[in-house]
Amino acid sequence: MEIFAHRGSSGTHPENTLPAFVEAAALPVHGVELDVHLSADGELVVIHDEKVNLTTNGKGYVKDMTLAELKTLDAGSWKAGEWAGSEMPTLAQVFGVFENTHHVLNVELKTDVFPYVGAVEKVAKLAAEQGMEHRLVISSFNHPDVKLAMDRYQLTGAILASNILVDMVAYTETAGTKRLHLSLPYALRHGAELIEKGCEVYVYTVNRLDYAEQLQQIGVSGIFTDYPEKMLGELK
């Protein structure tokens, strides 16, 4: 079962920052997950929420700030004083961390609240420029964007889902991929059935060993965890 570092090594480092990604890059995990938004001037930046409030010392929407403005924010102090001054990275910077590693990068496009027109194209172009396209997985709750990434740019796509769709197996045919990234509660209830019907199931966010072992037993392909080093040491 593959292990992905969720937002980098986010249990021990400030999520979606270079310190978290550098830490994850040194681990023998399969891959790393991160979240991408567009700044006001169209730059790809790595942060989870639409607003900067939760993980920086700023306030407001990512989409309303330029890259220069976003770079002035402290994205580390909320976690611990030792991370004070950590910047919000660009996607190009994160790609740079993993340029010479084996890791698969799962880029979650946060286009489900704000559409961020052109985000798919920007990610695909950047991946091609930095030679990362063959190690890239595009996931999103905006399923048409996932299909666009697959159809136009031949990238690997994954459907993000946190609750029950009417017929998930049939939906995968429409979506064009059987790779599903499911919430832990959803996967615990329906994962085994979906796997039996041919779906490739990955699960977020798994920080307890007992859940990881249960998912492994039913044949889950991978998990996203905030504590990748701990999970590597405990999961057999």
Secondary structure as GFF3:
##gff-version 3
##sequence-region A 1 236
A	DSSP	beta_strand	2	6	.	.	.	ID=ss1
A	DSSP	alpha_helix	18	25	.	.	.	ID=ss2
A	DSSP	beta_strand	31	38	.	.	.	ID=ss3
A	DSSP	beta_strand	44	46	.	.	.	ID=ss4
A	DSSP	three_ten_helix	62	64	.	.	.	ID=ss5
A	DSSP	alpha_helix	67	71	.	.	.	ID=ss6
A	DSSP	three_ten_helix	81	83	.	.	.	ID=ss7
A	DSSP	alpha_helix	91	97	.	.	.	ID=ss8
A	DSSP	beta_strand	104	109	.	.	.	ID=ss9
A	DSSP	alpha_helix	119	129	.	.	.	ID=ss10
A	DSSP	three_ten_helix	133	135	.	.	.	ID=ss11
A	DSSP	beta_strand	136	140	.	.	.	ID=ss12
A	DSSP	alpha_helix	143	153	.	.	.	ID=ss13
A	DSSP	beta_strand	156	161	.	.	.	ID=ss14
A	DSSP	alpha_helix	168	175	.	.	.	ID=ss15
A	DSSP	beta_strand	179	183	.	.	.	ID=ss16
A	DSSP	alpha_helix	184	196	.	.	.	ID=ss17
A	DSSP	beta_strand	200	204	.	.	.	ID=ss18
A	DSSP	alpha_helix	209	217	.	.	.	ID=ss19
A	DSSP	beta_strand	222	225	.	.	.	ID=ss20
A	DSSP	alpha_helix	228	234	.	.	.	ID=ss21
###
